[in-house]
Amino acid sequence: MSYEAKRRSETAPEFWHEESEHSRKLAQTINGVLNGQTNNHFQVTMEVGDAQTKVKFPQAKDGVSVLLFPQNAKAALLSRESDVYASGSGGEVTITHGTAGGGEIYSLVIIG
């Protein structure tokens, strides 16, 4: 399994020593979110023989909502042939699925 985070926006600091710089940092973060650059979107590629895939995400806790979308024909086939679902706890998201043939690509969105 491999995964990569999608484009990320910088987290805006709660406080900053210079008001104008703080406003700029807030604006950059907000604009990044509006452009889809959030820190909770991943692309996951399954490896041959995997039946479970784990993605590290420190904010994942019990009850976190996880959205999973097949991104290629191999992933769509795996989703049709087996139950594919995801759950989060303890700082990671676990995707449970049938045995992967390798190369199945999913988009993963984590909502806390």
Secondary structure, DSSP 8 states (H G I E B T S, - for coil): -EEEE--------S--SSHHHHHHHHHHHHHHHHTT--TTEEEEE--TT-SEEEEE-TT--TT-EEEEEE-SHHHHHHHHHS--EEEEETTEEEEE-S---S--EEEEEEE-
